[in-house]
Amino acid sequence: MNQKKVIIIGGGTAGIVIANRLQEKFAVTVIDKSEYKAYPLLYRVPLMIGILFRRKNSEYIHKTEFDLANGRKIPFYQSNLLGGASVMNGAVHVFGFLSKWVPILKRFGFEVSDLNESHELLYSENKVVNNKITIKKAPLNYIDNSFLETLKGRGVPLDNMSVSEKEACGPIYNTVRTFFRTSVLSVLGKKKFKTILNEKVERILFDENGNAKGVKTNRSTYDSDFVILSAGVMGSCSLLLQQQLDPNSLITDLKIGKEIQDHTNLRVNVFANHPLNSLNEVYASFWKKMFLGIKHFLGIPTVMRGTGATSAAYLDLDKDGEIDTRIQILQFSESGRHGSKGSVFNTSEPSFSISINAIHPLSKGYVSFQDGKLKVDPKFLSTESDVTLLKLAIKYCIELLKSPPIRNHVKEIDQLDLMEKDPDKYIQDTMYSGHHLIGGLQNSITSDFELKDCKGLYVCDASVFDRFVASNIHSSVVLLADMFAKKFINKQG
């Protein structure tokens, strides 16, 4: 039987999930600009992925920079691997807030049961199951336990940090198995779809009736019956923006690249008054690194089962009845992010940090071409309410660190004087990207994910989200991609 052809542009988080489901009904080809199918086995140990970010040059990750309003440049990383961000991100799993999911589900004609079905199909908690992403709770140490006890003393109860919609605290979930991380590549069974790597799609081709009929890459031309764009916010928006430059383009009236968002990442670094076996200490000692590695490969739960984040809390800091902030313990401290200031860690002293994530920012930016170059500007903290929330979070973290029992571990809160006297400056000087870009194409597609004014061209990736449903977007993209693929089969299969 001749199957209809589907080309998926982008073999990242969304593209792999879509291809995996569609391959039973269609002849699927995934075209991805990444050069590599996989990285060395060492980097599949969850903690070790951080080394790639901290190397000055890595063939597996491409680094770009965002310009901030105060003149700072902050790094943003893109995968150069099949599987995209799913194989090189922080491995944190968050299902998200059902109240935020509902309007997205309604927009695309889904029910909550569809969301739960996709989650059940693709994820397995604690148990290793073929063709599923495994999620496990992070192992906790006494800093985590003190953090959680202090939060409970402030009225924040223990709960599930993947799904809770109320103030709560607890261990985080990571996409890991006993030794190695899992990703969207883990859902693949018998792979039937074709993969073309190291080719960049330059143009989507249409017939005289406005139906997508294939793509042109930097190397060849491929025909298809349908085209699905899943290249992420930067990739999908840039391709369609280039397409708009043609005066005969079908999409000249669409608002491409508007209203993108990213989470702001902020840290409160803490020096401890006793050894912790923090990553700062471990990295400075050959024997500590050896001992940690031996424990990990003996199957003993350690910080190596994640990328340093272990426990977290959801907070309603503006007291409006909705969770607005997630804070979490990191088993290290650093100046900058991912070694962006020139060193892996800026100190070998016992230390940890609290990471702050304002989950539902109002600030929105854009993707555009300026002087022939792609410009990505999420307009971080361009609304006063986003800044106010971060100042509330800083104040909360300082008060937390001065409260028992966690204060018993604190020697010094780094830059405490600046945080207390001029929190605005602290925020502007130390904030970084959360690497959670969404939006840009949310207003350019129909309820069937089809690009407006076109036929046979669909978009499904982080660019179609009009809001954050969670503090981490990995699971959000995975689940929406699977629901889209199921809907596509029902309509076109």
C-alpha positions in Angstrom: 0.0 0.0 0.0 1.3 3.4 -1.0 1.5 5.6 2.2 1.1 9.4 2.1 4.4 11.2 2.6 5.0 13.4 5.6 8.1 15.6 6.1 8.8 16.7 9.6 11.1 19.7 9.8 13.1 19.3 13.1 14.1 16.2 14.9 13.9 17.7 18.4 11.5 17.2 21.3 8.3 17.6 19.3 9.5 16.2 16.0 10.6 12.8 17.3 7.4 12.3 19.3 5.3 13.2 16.2 7.4 10.9 13.9 7.1 8.1 16.4 3.3 8.1 16.3 2.9 8.9 12.6 5.2 6.3 11.3 2.6 3.5 11.5 0.3 5.3 9.1 2.6 7.5 6.9 5.9 7.4 5.2 7.7 9.8 7.5 11.0 11.7 6.8 12.5 13.8 9.6 14.9 16.5 8.4 17.1 18.1 11.0 20.0 20.5 10.8 21.8 18.8 13.7 25.0 17.1 12.8 25.0 14.3 15.4 22.8 11.3 16.2 24.2 10.9 19.7 26.9 12.1 22.0 29.4 9.8 23.8 28.0 7.5 26.5 29.6 9.5 29.3 27.3 12.5 28.7 24.2 10.3 29.1 24.9 10.3 32.8 22.5 13.1 33.8 25.0 15.2 35.8 27.7 15.0 33.1 25.6 16.9 30.5 26.6 20.0 32.4 30.2 19.6 31.2 29.0 20.2 27.6 27.5 23.6 28.6 30.7 24.6 30.5 33.1 23.8 27.7 34.3 26.8 25.7 33.7 24.8 22.5 31.4 21.9 22.1 30.4 20.3 18.8 27.2 19.0 20.4 25.8 22.4 21.5 25.5 25.7 19.6 25.7 28.9 21.7 24.0 32.1 20.8 23.4 35.3 22.9 20.5 37.4 23.9 21.0 41.1 24.4 19.5 42.6 27.6 18.2 46.1 28.0 21.1 47.0 30.3 23.7 46.0 27.7 24.5 42.5 29.1 24.7 39.5 26.8 23.4 36.2 28.2 23.9 32.8 26.6 21.3 30.6 25.0 22.1 27.1 23.9 20.7 25.0 21.1 21.2 21.3 20.6 23.3 20.0 17.7 21.9 16.5 18.3 19.0 14.4 17.1 16.4 14.7 19.9 17.1 18.4 20.4 16.6 19.9 23.8 15.2 16.7 25.2 18.7 15.0 25.1 20.6 18.0 26.5 18.4 19.9 28.8 18.2 19.8 32.6 16.2 16.6 32.7 13.5 18.0 35.1 10.0 16.6 34.6 7.0 18.8 35.3 3.5 17.8 34.1 2.3 21.3 34.9 -0.9 23.0 36.1 -4.1 21.5 34.8 -5.8 24.9 35.1 -3.2 26.3 32.6 -3.5 23.2 30.4 -7.3 23.5 30.0 -7.5 26.6 27.8 -4.8 25.1 25.5 -6.6 21.8 25.3 -9.9 23.6 24.5 -8.2 25.7 21.8 -7.1 22.6 19.9 -10.2 20.5 20.6 -8.7 18.2 23.2 -10.0 16.9 26.4 -8.2 16.3 29.7 -8.5 12.6 29.0 -6.4 13.1 25.9 -3.7 14.8 27.9 -3.7 12.0 30.5 -3.7 9.3 27.8 -0.5 10.8 26.2 1.2 11.1 29.6 0.3 7.4 30.4 1.6 6.3 27.0 4.9 8.2 27.1 6.0 8.3 30.8 6.7 5.7 33.4 7.4 6.6 37.1 10.2 4.7 38.7 9.8 1.6 36.6 11.8 1.1 33.4 9.4 0.4 30.5 10.3 0.0 26.9 9.3 2.9 24.7 8.6 5.2 27.6 10.5 8.1 29.3 11.3 7.1 32.8 10.9 9.6 35.6 12.3 9.3 39.1 12.4 11.5 42.2 15.7 13.1 42.9 17.6 11.7 45.9 17.7 14.2 48.8 20.5 15.1 51.2 20.4 17.0 54.5 20.4 20.4 52.7 17.2 19.3 50.9 15.7 17.9 54.1 16.5 21.2 55.9 15.0 23.2 53.0 11.8 21.2 53.1 11.6 21.3 56.9 12.0 25.1 56.9 9.3 25.4 54.2 6.9 23.2 56.2 7.6 25.5 59.2 6.4 28.4 57.1 3.2 26.5 56.2 4.2 25.0 52.9 3.2 21.3 52.9 4.8 18.3 51.1 3.2 17.4 47.8 3.9 16.2 44.3 6.2 18.7 42.5 5.1 17.6 39.1 1.4 18.3 39.4 0.6 20.3 42.5 -1.4 23.5 41.9 -1.1 24.8 45.5 1.8 26.0 47.7 3.8 22.8 48.2 7.3 21.4 48.4 9.1 18.2 47.8 11.7 16.3 45.7 11.8 17.2 42.0 11.3 14.6 39.3 14.0 13.9 36.7 13.8 12.1 33.4 16.4 9.4 34.3 16.9 5.7 34.9 19.4 4.1 37.2 22.5 5.2 35.4 21.5 7.2 32.3 19.0 9.9 31.4 16.0 9.3 29.2 14.6 11.5 26.5 12.2 11.5 23.6 14.5 9.0 21.9 13.5 6.5 24.6 9.9 6.4 23.2 11.1 5.0 19.9 10.4 1.3 19.3 11.1 -0.1 15.9 12.1 3.0 14.1 10.5 3.1 10.6 10.8 6.8 9.7 13.7 8.1 7.7 16.1 10.6 9.3 18.2 13.1 7.4 20.7 15.0 9.5 23.0 17.9 8.8 20.6 19.5 6.3 18.9 22.8 6.8 15.5 23.4 5.3 15.6 26.7 3.4 12.1 26.8 2.0 8.7 25.1 2.1 7.4 24.4 -1.4 3.7 24.9 -2.4 1.8 23.9 -5.5 -0.4 26.4 -7.5 -3.3 25.7 -5.2 -1.4 26.7 -2.1 -0.9 23.1 -0.8 2.4 22.3 0.8 4.2 19.8 -1.5 7.7 19.5 -0.1 10.8 21.3 1.1 14.1 22.6 -0.4 17.2 22.2 1.8 20.7 23.4 1.4 21.5 20.1 -0.3 18.4 18.7 -2.1 14.6 18.9 -2.7 12.1 16.5 -1.2 8.5 16.1 -2.1 5.6 15.2 0.3 1.9 15.3 0.8 2.2 17.1 4.1 4.8 19.2 5.9 5.0 19.5 9.7 7.1 22.2 11.1 8.6 21.3 14.5 11.9 23.2 14.7 11.3 25.1 17.9 10.7 28.8 18.4 13.8 30.0 16.8 13.9 27.4 14.0 10.2 27.5 13.1 9.9 31.3 13.3 13.0 31.9 11.3 12.0 29.6 8.5 8.6 31.2 8.1 10.0 34.7 8.4 12.4 33.9 5.5 9.4 32.5 3.6 7.6 35.9 4.1 10.4 37.7 2.3 9.1 36.4 -1.0 6.5 38.9 -2.3 4.5 36.0 -3.7 4.4 34.2 -0.4 1.1 32.8 0.9 1.9 33.9 4.4 2.8 37.6 4.1 -0.1 38.7 6.3 0.7 36.3 9.2 2.2 37.7 12.4 5.3 35.5 12.6 7.6 35.6 15.6 5.4 37.8 17.8 4.8 37.4 21.6 7.6 35.0 22.4 8.4 34.4 26.0 11.1 32.8 28.2 11.5 32.1 31.8 13.9 34.3 33.8 16.4 32.3 35.8 17.8 33.9 39.0 20.0 32.4 41.7 20.7 33.1 45.4 24.1 31.6 46.1 24.9 30.3 49.6 28.3 29.4 51.2 27.9 26.6 53.8 29.6 26.4 57.2 30.6 22.8 56.8 31.4 20.3 54.0 28.4 19.3 51.9 29.9 17.2 49.1 28.5 20.0 46.9 29.4 19.9 43.2 31.8 22.8 43.9 33.8 20.6 46.3 33.5 17.4 44.2 34.7 19.1 41.1 37.9 20.3 42.9 38.9 16.9 44.1 39.9 13.9 41.9 39.1 11.4 44.7 35.7 12.9 45.4 34.8 12.7 41.7 35.9 9.1 41.6 34.0 8.2 44.7 30.8 9.9 43.4 31.1 8.1 40.1 31.7 4.7 41.8 28.6 5.2 44.0 26.5 6.1 40.9 27.5 3.0 38.9 26.9 0.8 41.9 23.3 2.0 41.6 23.4 4.1 44.8 21.2 7.2 44.3 23.3 10.3 44.2 23.2 13.8 42.7 24.5 12.2 39.5 20.9 11.1 38.7 20.1 14.7 37.9 21.8 17.9 36.8 22.1 19.3 40.3 18.5 20.3 41.1 17.0 18.1 43.9 14.1 19.7 45.8 11.7 22.5 45.1 8.7 24.5 46.2 5.7 26.2 44.6 4.8 29.5 46.0 2.1 32.2 45.7 4.2 35.2 46.5 1.7 37.9 45.3 -1.1 36.2 47.3 -3.6 36.2 44.4 -4.6 32.6 44.9 -2.4 31.2 42.1 1.0 29.7 42.1 3.5 32.1 40.5 7.0 31.0 41.5 9.1 27.9 41.8 12.2 27.8 43.9 14.5 24.8 44.0 17.7 23.7 45.6 20.8 23.3 43.4 23.7 21.3 44.8 26.2 23.9 43.6 26.7 27.6 43.3 28.1 29.4 40.3 28.9 32.9 39.1 27.0 33.3 35.8 25.3 30.2 34.4 26.8 27.2 32.7 30.3 28.6 33.2 29.3 31.7 31.2 31.8 33.8 33.2 34.8 31.6 32.2 35.0 28.9 34.8 33.1 25.8 35.6 32.5 26.8 39.2 33.7 30.1 40.7 34.5 28.5 44.1 35.5 25.1 45.6 34.0 26.1 48.9 31.0 24.1 50.3 28.0 25.8 48.7 24.6 25.5 47.2 22.1 27.8 45.7 18.4 28.5 45.4 17.1 28.8 41.8 14.1 31.1 41.2 11.7 30.7 38.4 8.7 33.1 37.9 6.4 30.6 36.2 4.0 32.8 34.3 5.8 36.0 33.1 3.8 38.7 31.4 6.9 40.1 29.4 6.8 39.2 25.7 9.2 39.8 22.9 9.8 38.8 19.3 11.8 36.9 16.7 12.7 38.9 13.6 15.4 39.4 10.9 17.4 42.6 11.3 20.1 43.4 8.8 19.9 39.9 7.5 20.5 38.3 10.9 18.1 36.5 13.1 17.2 38.6 16.2 15.6 36.9 19.2 14.6 39.1 22.1 12.2 37.7 24.7 12.1 41.2 26.3 13.0 39.8 29.8 11.5 41.7 32.7 9.9 44.3 30.4 6.8 44.4 32.6 6.9 45.8 36.2 4.9 42.9 37.6 7.6 40.4 36.5 10.3 42.4 38.3 8.2 42.8 41.4 7.6 39.1 41.6 11.3 38.4 41.5 12.0 40.9 44.2 9.4 39.1 46.3 11.1 35.8 45.6 14.5 37.2 46.6 13.1 38.5 49.9 11.4 35.1 50.5 14.6 33.2 49.9 16.6 35.4 52.2 14.0 35.0 55.0 14.0 31.3 54.4 17.8 31.0 54.6 17.7 32.9 57.9 15.1 30.5 59.4 15.8 27.2 61.1 16.7 24.5 60.4 18.3 25.5 57.1 20.1 28.5 58.6 22.2 26.0 60.6 24.0 25.2 57.3 24.5 28.8 56.2 27.8 30.6 56.6 27.1 33.5 54.2 24.5 34.5 51.6 26.5 35.7 48.6 25.8 39.4 47.7 23.3 39.7 50.5 23.9 43.4 50.9 23.1 44.1 47.3 20.0 41.9 47.3 18.6 43.8 50.3 19.6 47.3 49.4 19.2 47.2 45.6 17.3 44.1 44.4 16.6 45.7 41.0 20.3 45.9 40.3 20.9 42.4 41.6 18.2 41.0 39.2 19.5 42.9 36.2 23.1 41.9 36.9 22.6 38.2 37.6 19.5 37.0 35.7 19.9 34.5 32.9 17.6 32.7 30.4 15.6 29.8 31.6 16.1 28.2 28.1 12.3 27.8 27.9 11.3 29.7 24.8 7.6 29.5 23.8 5.4 31.4 21.4 5.8 33.2 18.1 3.4 31.1 16.0 0.5 30.8 18.4 -1.6 33.3 16.5 -0.7 31.9 13.0 -2.3 28.4 13.2 -5.8 27.0 13.2 -7.3 24.7 15.8 -6.0 21.8 13.7 -2.4 23.2 13.9 -2.5 24.1 10.2 -0.8 27.3 9.2 -3.4 29.9 8.3 -3.7 30.7 4.6 -2.0 27.4 3.7 -3.0 23.8 3.2 -1.0 20.8 4.2 1.5 22.8 6.4 1.2 22.2 10.1 3.1 23.5 13.1 3.6 21.8 16.4 6.4 22.7 18.8 7.0 25.2 21.6 6.1 28.0 19.3 2.4 27.3 19.4 2.1 27.8 23.1 0.4 31.0 24.2 1.2 30.5 27.9 3.4 28.5 30.1 1.7 25.5 31.6 4.6 24.5 33.8 7.9 25.7 35.2 9.7 23.5 32.6 8.5 23.1 29.0 9.9 19.7 28.1 6.9 17.6 29.2 4.5 20.3 27.8 6.0 20.0 24.3 6.2 16.2 24.5 2.5 15.9 25.4 1.1 18.4 23.0 3.2 16.8 20.2 1.7 13.4 20.9 -1.9 14.8 21.0 -1.3 16.6 17.8 0.0 13.5 16.1 -3.0 11.5 17.2 -5.3 14.2 15.9 -3.4 14.3 12.6 -3.9 10.6 12.1 -7.6 10.8 12.8 -8.0 13.6 10.2 -5.5 12.6 7.5 -4.8 8.9 8.1 
